[in-house]
Amino acid sequence: MKNKVTIMLPGFSDVQEFNAEVSMCKYDVDLISGRYVVDAKSIMGIYSLDLKKPIELEAHTDDPSEFFAKINRFIVE
């Protein structure tokens, strides 16, 4: 199973909801924007990214399907 998806976090409430979901993960989740990689559990890290552009998310687990289902509303194709 692939462990990377592209997400968008266009608004303040989206960032808060996303951060609440990712904070419950027992594994690491990174957000990648250009050459920057930040911990998705860090709300300050998220705000350091350009949120007007799509962000690549990488979940460091063998089966991220349950997590991806929880954040489905942020995933873009």
C-alpha positions as CSV (number, residue, x, y, z in Angstrom):
1,M,0.0,0.0,0.0
2,K,1.3,3.5,-0.8
3,N,2.0,5.6,2.2
4,K,2.1,9.0,0.4
5,V,-0.9,11.2,-0.5
6,T,-1.3,14.9,-1.5
7,I,-3.4,17.1,0.8
8,M,-4.7,20.6,1.0
9,L,-5.2,22.6,4.2
10,P,-6.9,25.8,2.9
11,G,-8.2,27.2,6.2
12,F,-7.4,27.7,9.8
13,S,-10.1,25.2,10.9
14,D,-8.8,22.7,8.4
15,V,-5.3,22.9,9.9
16,Q,-6.7,22.4,13.4
17,E,-8.8,19.4,12.4
18,F,-6.0,17.8,10.5
19,N,-3.6,18.4,13.4
20,A,-6.0,16.8,15.9
21,E,-6.3,13.7,13.7
22,V,-2.6,13.3,13.0
23,S,-1.7,13.8,16.7
24,M,-3.5,10.6,17.5
25,C,-1.2,8.5,15.2
26,K,1.3,6.3,16.9
27,Y,3.8,6.6,14.0
28,D,5.5,9.5,12.3
29,V,3.8,11.6,9.7
30,D,5.7,14.1,7.6
31,L,4.5,17.0,5.4
32,I,6.7,17.8,2.4
33,S,6.5,21.1,0.5
34,G,9.3,21.7,-2.0
35,R,12.5,21.2,0.0
36,Y,10.9,21.5,3.4
37,V,9.9,18.6,5.5
38,V,8.0,19.1,8.8
39,D,6.5,16.9,11.4
40,A,2.7,16.8,10.7
41,K,2.1,16.7,14.5
42,S,3.6,20.2,14.9
43,I,1.0,22.9,14.3
44,M,3.8,25.4,14.1
45,G,5.5,23.3,11.5
46,I,2.3,23.1,9.4
47,Y,2.0,26.9,9.5
48,S,5.6,27.3,8.3
49,L,4.5,25.8,5.0
50,D,2.9,27.5,2.0
51,L,-0.7,26.3,2.6
52,K,-2.0,27.8,-0.7
53,K,-0.2,24.9,-2.5
54,P,-0.8,21.1,-2.3
55,I,1.4,19.4,0.3
56,E,2.7,15.8,0.1
57,L,2.0,13.7,3.2
58,E,4.1,10.6,4.1
59,A,2.9,8.3,6.8
60,H,5.7,6.1,8.2
61,T,3.8,2.9,8.6
62,D,3.1,-0.2,6.6
63,D,-0.7,0.3,6.6
64,P,-1.9,3.9,6.7
65,S,-5.4,3.1,5.3
66,E,-7.2,3.8,8.6
67,F,-5.4,7.1,9.0
68,F,-6.0,8.0,5.3
69,A,-9.8,7.3,5.8
70,K,-9.9,9.7,8.7
71,I,-8.2,12.5,6.8
72,N,-10.0,11.8,3.5
73,R,-11.6,15.2,3.3
74,F,-8.1,16.8,3.0
75,I,-6.7,14.4,0.4
76,V,-6.7,15.7,-3.2
77,E,-6.2,13.5,-6.3
